[in-house]
Amino acid sequence: MPKSYRLEIYMPGSADEVFVMHESAIAFPAIQKGDIVCPGEWPGLPNTALRAVSIQHVIWNRGEAETSAWITCVYTEEVSLTRELLIGNP
């Protein structure tokens, strides 16, 4: 059964508005609550980072082709992108 993987990162504080979505034929690395996602050059969040506050995994089958989709939904909050955030407090 062919699989597809999708990573959905939601706007800070939203459970409805997807900020960015990526699809792949291979699984994405695991993301856990508390992980920091640095948007880099994504539009709309300069000099900030996103913290994963909740993760939801959705697995479902699509159509008669018997493909399955593995979707990881990452709900976020906006945090200031600081050196301490990136490397931790000494």
C-alpha positions as CSV (number, residue, x, y, z in Angstrom):
1,M,0.0,0.0,0.0
2,P,1.6,3.3,-1.1
3,K,2.0,5.9,1.7
4,S,2.2,9.6,1.6
5,Y,3.3,11.9,4.4
6,R,2.2,15.4,5.2
7,L,3.4,17.9,7.8
8,E,1.0,20.7,8.6
9,I,2.3,23.5,10.8
10,Y,-0.5,25.7,12.1
11,M,-0.5,29.5,12.7
12,P,0.4,30.4,16.3
13,G,-2.7,30.0,18.5
14,S,-4.8,28.5,15.7
15,A,-6.3,25.0,15.3
16,D,-7.8,25.8,11.9
17,E,-5.3,27.9,9.8
18,V,-2.4,26.0,8.3
19,F,0.7,28.2,8.1
20,V,2.7,25.9,5.9
21,M,2.3,22.3,4.6
22,H,4.8,19.9,3.2
23,E,4.2,16.6,1.5
24,S,6.7,13.8,1.0
25,A,7.0,10.2,0.0
26,I,9.1,9.6,3.0
27,A,8.4,10.2,6.7
28,F,9.3,13.5,8.3
29,P,11.5,13.5,11.4
30,A,9.6,13.3,14.7
31,I,8.4,16.5,16.2
32,Q,7.5,16.7,19.9
33,K,5.7,19.1,22.2
34,G,8.2,21.8,23.1
35,D,10.3,21.5,20.0
36,I,11.2,24.8,18.3
37,V,10.5,25.2,14.6
38,C,12.5,28.1,13.0
39,P,10.6,29.4,10.0
40,G,13.7,30.7,8.3
41,E,12.4,32.4,5.2
42,W,8.8,31.6,5.5
43,P,6.8,34.8,4.9
44,G,5.0,36.5,7.9
45,L,7.2,35.6,10.9
46,P,10.5,37.5,10.7
47,N,12.8,37.1,13.7
48,T,10.6,34.7,15.5
49,A,10.3,31.0,16.1
50,L,7.4,28.6,16.7
51,R,7.1,26.3,19.6
52,A,5.1,23.1,19.2
53,V,2.4,23.1,21.9
54,S,0.4,20.1,20.6
55,I,0.9,17.4,18.0
56,Q,-1.9,15.4,16.4
57,H,-1.2,12.4,14.2
58,V,-3.9,11.4,11.6
59,I,-3.7,8.2,9.6
60,W,-6.3,7.5,6.9
61,N,-6.8,5.5,3.8
62,R,-7.7,7.2,0.5
63,G,-9.9,5.7,-2.2
64,E,-9.8,2.5,-4.0
65,A,-6.1,2.8,-4.8
66,E,-5.5,1.8,-1.2
67,T,-3.1,4.5,-0.4
68,S,-2.7,5.7,3.1
69,A,-1.8,9.2,4.3
70,W,0.1,9.9,7.5
71,I,-0.5,13.5,8.6
72,T,1.3,15.2,11.4
73,C,-0.4,18.4,12.6
74,V,1.8,20.7,14.7
75,Y,0.0,23.4,16.7
76,T,2.2,26.3,17.7
77,E,2.8,29.4,19.7
78,E,5.1,32.2,18.6
79,V,8.3,32.8,20.7
80,S,11.1,35.3,20.3
81,L,14.0,33.9,18.4
82,T,16.9,34.3,20.9
83,R,20.3,32.7,21.4
84,E,19.1,31.3,24.7
85,L,16.1,29.7,23.0
86,L,18.3,28.1,20.3
87,I,21.1,26.8,22.6
88,G,19.5,26.7,26.0
89,N,20.5,28.5,29.2
90,P,24.0,27.6,30.4
